[in-house]
Amino acid sequence: MTVDKHSAQVEFAPFDSPDLMPNPDPAKNTLKVRLTYANWQGRKSLPMDAMLAYEPTEAAKQQVVAANAEAEAAYQQAVERLQHEAYGRAVRERLRLVSEMRARRAEDLRSEERRWVFRSLLRRLQSGGHYPQEPTQLPYADAEEIQRYFDVDEMLYFVAPDFWRPGPLNPPPVTKDSEGRYPVPPVQEPVPAGAQPPPLAGQTVAGWYSRTDEYNSANVPPAAEWRVNYLITEQSTPAPLGSSLGWLIQIDGDPRRNEFLNAAWVKAVMPVRPGQEVAALEWLIGVEGEAGMGTRYDPVAGDPPEFADSDVGEALRTLARQLQDMNISVDNTLTSEKVFEKGFDPLEGGFRPAAPYQIFDQWVEVLPTDQVAAVAVRYDPRTGQQL
């Protein structure tokens, strides 16, 4: 305790005198002062300021610590409750926005997939050493050579959709305690060794898959995951195909793109460019090798006489030369374009294309009717085809 006398000529007895104790008295909230000398100097008052420094007892300190801990716990509970409420609202809003996102044009998605299949095929040929290239030949030169023989833009591909990550063989039954596929994260979530704790702001719809992968990769063996539902609310549109199976879903993709992403394998069929049949066959032989080409060919009914007494390689080369001659024949091209230049009479047998495409035909059936029905026809201004 310190006392400011304001320059007055006064003296006090010690504040810690035995007869003044306790001084100050915290129970009564009082301060005792004994004046031993005073020179009033004609004044009517002697001002004095006393400054007390309170030192709490150990018991008081413990009470303050306990009160602060209780207040901190209540504050953290309030913050966690507000964060979870905000998290739930954010998930619902994100799900509504994701479900309403429009898919891109099917033509654009298929073009991307064809280019990806072609690039994957090219990488496999180069990495496996199957592609016959010179040491100084660059990768884009390989792609140009393949596209010279094959029409990559018209490539057909078939996929077998599969689970992007297999689930447990014997999943536990669905009970009232099942948390579902996307439960709200707990307040205190244990973090596996080697994984970073995900912030609450980063736990979004698009990040759940990667987050699960990260957590499972940190566990040895990977933690089993059982999914009983998928993200959907009363405000969202129906979930994409494969969501309930745990497929990897592209937000702006269509069902074909989701099947493509979850495919276990892809089968690609690339047509040979007209006039490149012989060169394409030689390229394939150079890639796949001569194994089986010398095997004796067994003719079947309908085979040309040139296939007799030949092996598989000779039969393939003969067939390639015949197809090349037919595809580069100007007469065959003019015959196939005749219907587009001059039309045809649907009542006189229709239109017959040139060999060897006579398996295709086109005709129009005229049916009797008692009246003329007008039908509105629309055409695509870009392609000119009927819609």
C-alpha positions as CSV (number, residue, x, y, z in Angstrom):
1,M,0.0,0.0,0.0
2,T,1.3,3.5,-0.9
3,V,0.0,6.8,0.4
4,D,0.2,10.2,-1.3
5,K,0.1,13.1,1.2
6,H,-0.1,15.8,-1.4
7,S,2.9,17.7,0.2
8,A,1.0,18.0,3.6
9,Q,3.0,18.1,6.9
10,V,1.5,15.0,8.4
11,E,2.8,11.7,9.8
12,F,1.0,8.4,10.2
13,A,1.6,5.4,12.4
14,P,2.7,2.3,10.5
15,F,-0.3,0.7,8.8
16,D,0.9,-2.7,9.9
17,S,0.9,-1.8,13.6
18,P,-0.4,-4.7,15.7
19,D,-3.2,-2.6,17.2
20,L,-4.5,-1.7,13.7
21,M,-4.5,-5.2,12.3
22,P,-6.1,-6.4,10.2
23,N,-5.4,-3.3,8.0
24,P,-6.9,-3.0,5.6
25,D,-9.8,-5.4,6.5
26,P,-11.1,-7.1,3.3
27,A,-14.0,-8.6,5.2
28,K,-15.3,-5.2,6.4
29,N,-13.8,-3.3,3.4
30,T,-12.2,-0.7,5.8
31,L,-8.9,1.0,6.2
32,K,-7.5,2.2,9.6
33,V,-5.4,5.4,9.8
34,R,-3.7,6.8,13.0
35,L,-2.4,10.4,12.7
36,T,0.7,11.0,14.8
37,Y,1.7,14.5,13.6
38,A,-0.2,17.2,11.6
39,N,0.6,20.9,10.6
40,W,-2.7,22.3,9.3
41,Q,-1.0,25.5,8.0
42,G,-4.3,27.3,8.2
43,R,-6.1,24.9,6.1
44,K,-9.3,23.2,6.9
45,S,-8.5,19.8,5.4
46,L,-5.5,17.6,4.8
47,P,-6.1,15.5,1.6
48,M,-4.6,12.1,1.4
49,D,-4.7,9.3,-1.3
50,A,-4.1,5.6,-0.4
51,M,-3.4,3.1,-3.1
52,L,-4.0,-0.5,-2.1
53,A,-2.4,-3.5,-3.9
54,Y,-4.6,-6.6,-3.4
55,E,-2.8,-9.9,-3.3
56,P,-5.3,-12.8,-3.3
57,T,-4.9,-15.9,-1.2
58,E,-4.2,-19.3,-2.8
59,A,-7.8,-20.3,-2.3
60,A,-9.0,-17.1,-4.1
61,K,-6.6,-17.9,-6.9
62,Q,-8.0,-21.4,-7.3
63,Q,-11.5,-20.0,-7.4
64,V,-10.6,-17.5,-10.1
65,V,-8.9,-20.3,-12.2
66,A,-11.9,-22.5,-11.9
67,A,-14.3,-19.7,-12.9
68,N,-12.2,-18.9,-15.9
69,A,-12.0,-22.5,-17.0
70,E,-15.8,-22.8,-16.7
71,A,-16.3,-19.7,-18.7
72,E,-13.8,-20.8,-21.4
73,A,-15.5,-24.2,-21.7
74,A,-18.9,-22.6,-22.1
75,Y,-17.4,-20.3,-24.8
76,Q,-15.9,-23.2,-26.7
77,Q,-19.2,-25.1,-26.6
78,A,-21.0,-22.1,-28.0
79,V,-18.4,-21.7,-30.8
80,E,-18.6,-25.4,-31.7
81,R,-22.4,-25.3,-31.8
82,L,-22.3,-22.3,-34.1
83,Q,-19.7,-23.9,-36.3
84,H,-21.7,-27.1,-36.7
85,E,-24.8,-25.2,-37.5
86,A,-22.9,-23.1,-40.1
87,Y,-21.4,-26.3,-41.4
88,G,-24.8,-27.9,-41.9
89,R,-26.2,-24.8,-43.7
90,A,-23.1,-24.7,-45.9
91,V,-23.4,-28.3,-46.8
92,R,-27.1,-27.9,-47.7
93,E,-26.4,-24.9,-49.8
94,R,-23.4,-26.5,-51.5
95,L,-25.4,-29.6,-52.3
96,R,-28.2,-27.5,-53.8
97,L,-25.8,-25.6,-56.0
98,V,-24.0,-28.8,-57.1
99,S,-27.2,-30.7,-57.9
100,E,-28.4,-27.8,-60.1
101,M,-25.2,-27.5,-62.1
102,R,-25.8,-28.2,-65.8
103,A,-24.0,-31.0,-67.6
104,R,-21.7,-30.0,-70.5
105,R,-22.6,-30.9,-74.0
106,A,-22.4,-34.7,-74.7
107,E,-20.3,-34.0,-77.8
108,D,-17.7,-32.2,-75.8
109,L,-17.5,-34.9,-73.1
110,R,-17.2,-37.7,-75.7
111,S,-14.4,-35.7,-77.6
112,E,-12.5,-35.4,-74.3
113,E,-12.8,-39.1,-73.6
114,R,-11.7,-40.1,-77.1
115,R,-8.6,-37.9,-76.8
116,W,-7.9,-39.3,-73.3
117,V,-8.1,-42.9,-74.6
118,F,-5.8,-42.1,-77.5
119,R,-3.3,-40.4,-75.3
120,S,-3.4,-43.4,-72.9
121,L,-2.9,-45.8,-75.8
122,L,0.1,-43.8,-77.1
123,R,1.7,-43.7,-73.6
124,R,1.3,-47.4,-73.2
125,L,2.9,-48.1,-76.6
126,Q,5.8,-45.8,-75.9
127,S,6.4,-46.9,-72.3
128,G,6.2,-50.6,-73.2
129,G,8.6,-50.4,-76.1
130,H,6.1,-51.8,-78.6
131,Y,6.1,-48.7,-80.8
132,P,8.6,-48.9,-83.7
133,Q,10.2,-45.5,-83.4
134,E,13.6,-44.1,-84.1
135,P,15.7,-42.9,-81.2
136,T,15.3,-39.3,-82.2
137,Q,11.5,-39.5,-83.0
138,L,9.4,-37.2,-80.8
139,P,6.1,-38.2,-79.1
140,Y,3.9,-35.9,-81.2
141,A,5.4,-37.5,-84.3
142,D,4.2,-40.9,-83.1
143,A,0.7,-39.4,-82.7
144,E,0.7,-38.0,-86.2
145,E,1.8,-41.3,-87.7
146,I,-1.0,-43.2,-85.9
147,Q,-3.6,-40.6,-87.0
148,R,-2.4,-40.9,-90.6
149,Y,-3.5,-44.6,-90.6
150,F,-6.5,-44.4,-88.3
151,D,-9.4,-42.0,-87.9
152,V,-9.0,-41.2,-84.2
153,D,-12.0,-38.7,-84.2
154,E,-14.3,-41.5,-85.2
155,M,-13.0,-44.0,-82.7
156,L,-15.5,-46.1,-80.8
157,Y,-14.8,-47.0,-77.2
158,F,-16.6,-49.2,-74.7
159,V,-16.2,-49.1,-71.0
160,A,-17.0,-51.4,-68.1
161,P,-18.1,-49.2,-65.2
162,D,-16.9,-50.5,-61.8
163,F,-16.6,-49.3,-58.3
164,W,-14.0,-46.7,-58.0
165,R,-13.1,-48.2,-54.6
166,P,-14.5,-51.6,-53.5
167,G,-16.4,-51.7,-50.3
168,P,-16.2,-54.4,-47.6
169,L,-17.4,-57.9,-48.6
170,N,-19.7,-58.2,-45.5
171,P,-21.0,-54.8,-44.7
172,P,-22.5,-54.3,-41.2
173,P,-26.3,-54.0,-41.1
174,V,-28.0,-50.7,-41.1
175,T,-29.1,-49.8,-37.6
176,K,-30.3,-46.7,-35.8
177,D,-26.7,-46.0,-34.9
178,S,-25.5,-46.0,-38.5
179,E,-23.9,-42.6,-39.3
180,G,-24.4,-42.8,-43.0
181,R,-22.0,-42.0,-45.8
182,Y,-21.4,-38.3,-44.9
183,P,-21.8,-37.8,-41.2
184,V,-21.2,-34.4,-39.6
185,P,-17.6,-34.5,-38.3
186,P,-17.3,-34.8,-34.5
187,V,-16.1,-31.9,-32.4
188,Q,-12.9,-33.7,-31.5
189,E,-11.9,-36.0,-34.4
190,P,-8.9,-38.3,-33.9
191,V,-6.3,-37.6,-36.6
192,P,-4.3,-40.6,-37.8
193,A,-0.5,-40.5,-37.8
194,G,0.8,-38.8,-40.9
195,A,-2.4,-37.0,-41.8
196,Q,-3.2,-33.3,-41.4
197,P,-6.3,-32.3,-39.5
198,P,-8.8,-31.0,-42.0
199,P,-10.2,-27.6,-41.2
200,L,-13.9,-27.3,-40.8
201,A,-14.0,-24.8,-43.8
202,G,-12.4,-27.4,-46.0
203,Q,-14.8,-30.2,-45.4
204,T,-17.0,-29.6,-48.5
205,V,-18.9,-31.8,-50.8
206,A,-16.2,-32.0,-53.4
207,G,-13.5,-32.7,-50.8
208,W,-14.9,-35.7,-49.0
209,Y,-13.6,-38.3,-51.3
210,S,-10.0,-37.0,-51.1
211,R,-10.3,-36.6,-47.4
212,T,-11.4,-40.2,-47.0
213,D,-8.5,-41.3,-49.2
214,E,-6.0,-39.4,-47.1
215,Y,-7.3,-40.8,-43.8
216,N,-7.5,-44.3,-45.1
217,S,-4.0,-44.1,-46.6
218,A,-2.6,-43.2,-43.2
219,N,-4.1,-46.3,-41.5
220,V,-2.5,-49.7,-41.9
221,P,-4.6,-51.6,-42.8
222,P,-7.0,-49.1,-44.3
223,A,-10.0,-48.3,-42.2
224,A,-13.3,-50.0,-43.3
225,E,-15.9,-47.6,-44.6
226,W,-19.6,-48.4,-44.7
227,R,-21.9,-46.1,-46.6
228,V,-25.7,-46.3,-46.2
229,N,-26.9,-43.2,-48.0
230,Y,-25.7,-40.4,-50.2
231,L,-26.0,-36.6,-50.3
232,I,-29.5,-35.4,-51.0
233,T,-32.0,-32.9,-49.5
234,E,-35.6,-31.9,-50.2
235,Q,-34.2,-28.9,-52.2
236,S,-31.8,-30.8,-54.4
237,T,-32.4,-32.7,-57.7
238,P,-32.1,-36.5,-57.8
239,A,-28.6,-37.7,-57.2
240,P,-26.4,-38.7,-60.2
241,L,-26.3,-42.3,-61.4
242,G,-23.9,-44.3,-59.3
243,S,-23.9,-42.0,-56.3
244,S,-25.5,-44.6,-54.0
245,L,-22.8,-47.1,-55.1
246,G,-19.9,-44.8,-54.2
247,W,-18.9,-43.9,-57.7
248,L,-16.6,-41.1,-58.5
249,I,-18.9,-38.4,-59.8
250,Q,-18.0,-35.4,-62.1
251,I,-20.2,-32.5,-61.2
252,D,-20.7,-31.2,-64.8
253,G,-20.6,-34.6,-66.4
254,D,-23.4,-36.8,-67.7
255,P,-24.1,-40.5,-66.9
256,R,-21.7,-41.6,-69.6
257,R,-18.9,-39.6,-68.1
258,N,-19.5,-41.1,-64.7
259,E,-19.4,-44.6,-66.1
260,F,-16.2,-43.6,-68.0
261,L,-14.5,-42.4,-64.8
262,N,-15.4,-45.5,-62.9
263,A,-14.5,-48.0,-65.7
264,A,-12.1,-50.8,-64.9
265,W,-11.1,-51.1,-68.6
266,V,-11.7,-49.5,-71.9
267,K,-12.0,-51.2,-75.3
268,A,-11.2,-48.9,-78.2
269,V,-12.0,-49.5,-81.9
270,M,-10.4,-47.1,-84.4
271,P,-11.5,-47.3,-88.1
272,V,-8.8,-47.3,-90.8
273,R,-8.7,-44.3,-93.1
274,P,-9.7,-45.1,-96.7
275,G,-6.6,-45.9,-98.8
276,Q,-4.5,-46.7,-95.7
277,E,-5.5,-50.3,-95.2
278,V,-2.2,-51.8,-96.3
279,A,0.0,-49.3,-94.4
280,A,-2.2,-49.7,-91.3
281,L,-1.8,-53.5,-91.4
282,E,2.0,-53.2,-91.7
283,W,2.0,-50.8,-88.8
284,L,0.0,-53.2,-86.7
285,I,2.3,-56.1,-87.6
286,G,5.3,-53.9,-86.6
287,V,3.7,-53.2,-83.2
288,E,2.2,-56.6,-82.4
289,G,4.9,-58.7,-84.1
290,E,4.8,-61.6,-86.6
291,A,3.5,-64.2,-84.1
292,G,0.7,-66.2,-85.7
293,M,1.1,-64.6,-89.1
294,G,2.6,-67.7,-90.6
295,T,-0.2,-70.0,-89.5
296,R,-2.0,-71.8,-92.2
297,Y,-5.3,-70.1,-93.1
298,D,-8.4,-72.3,-93.2
299,P,-10.8,-70.9,-95.8
300,V,-14.5,-70.7,-94.9
301,A,-17.6,-70.5,-97.2
302,G,-17.7,-67.2,-99.1
303,D,-14.0,-66.4,-99.0
304,P,-12.3,-65.2,-102.2
305,P,-10.3,-67.8,-104.1
306,E,-7.2,-65.8,-103.4
307,F,-7.3,-67.0,-99.8
308,A,-6.7,-70.6,-100.8
309,D,-3.3,-72.1,-100.0
310,S,-2.2,-69.0,-98.0
311,D,-1.3,-68.3,-94.4
312,V,-2.9,-65.7,-92.1
313,G,-0.4,-63.0,-93.0
314,E,-0.9,-63.4,-96.8
315,A,-4.7,-63.5,-96.3
316,L,-4.7,-60.3,-94.3
317,R,-2.5,-58.5,-96.8
318,T,-4.7,-59.7,-99.7
319,L,-7.8,-58.5,-97.9
320,A,-6.1,-55.1,-97.1
321,R,-5.2,-54.6,-100.8
322,Q,-8.7,-55.4,-101.9
323,L,-10.3,-53.0,-99.4
324,Q,-7.8,-50.3,-100.4
325,D,-8.6,-50.7,-104.1
326,M,-12.4,-50.5,-103.4
327,N,-12.1,-47.5,-101.1
328,I,-10.0,-45.4,-103.4
329,S,-12.1,-46.3,-106.5
330,V,-13.7,-43.2,-108.0
331,D,-16.5,-45.3,-109.5
332,N,-17.5,-46.6,-106.0
333,T,-17.4,-43.1,-104.6
334,L,-19.6,-41.7,-107.3
335,T,-22.1,-44.5,-106.9
336,S,-22.3,-44.0,-103.2
337,E,-22.9,-40.2,-103.7
338,K,-25.5,-40.7,-106.5
339,V,-28.4,-40.7,-104.1
340,F,-27.3,-37.3,-102.7
341,E,-26.9,-35.8,-106.1
342,K,-29.9,-37.1,-108.0
343,G,-32.1,-38.6,-105.4
344,F,-34.0,-41.9,-106.0
345,D,-37.6,-43.1,-106.5
346,P,-38.8,-44.9,-103.4
347,L,-41.3,-46.9,-105.5
348,E,-38.6,-48.5,-107.7
349,G,-36.6,-50.7,-105.4
350,G,-34.9,-48.0,-103.3
351,F,-31.2,-47.3,-103.5
352,R,-28.5,-49.9,-103.7
353,P,-24.9,-48.8,-102.8
354,A,-21.8,-50.1,-104.5
355,A,-20.0,-53.2,-103.5
356,P,-19.0,-54.2,-100.8
357,Y,-21.5,-52.0,-99.0
358,Q,-24.6,-53.7,-100.5
359,I,-25.5,-55.0,-97.1
360,F,-26.8,-51.4,-96.4
361,D,-30.0,-50.2,-98.1
362,Q,-32.4,-47.3,-97.9
363,W,-36.0,-47.2,-98.8
364,V,-39.3,-45.4,-98.1
365,E,-42.6,-47.2,-97.5
366,V,-45.7,-45.5,-98.9
367,L,-48.8,-46.5,-96.9
368,P,-52.4,-45.8,-98.1
369,T,-54.4,-43.3,-96.1
370,D,-57.7,-41.6,-96.4
371,Q,-56.4,-38.1,-95.8
372,V,-53.2,-36.0,-96.1
373,A,-51.6,-35.3,-92.7
374,A,-49.2,-32.4,-92.6
375,V,-46.3,-32.9,-90.2
376,A,-44.0,-30.1,-89.1
377,V,-40.4,-30.8,-89.8
378,R,-37.4,-28.9,-88.3
379,Y,-33.8,-29.0,-89.4
380,D,-30.7,-28.3,-87.5
381,P,-29.2,-25.2,-89.0
382,R,-25.7,-26.3,-88.2
383,T,-25.7,-29.9,-89.5
384,G,-28.7,-29.7,-91.9
385,Q,-30.2,-32.9,-90.5
386,Q,-33.7,-33.3,-89.5
387,L,-34.4,-32.9,-85.7
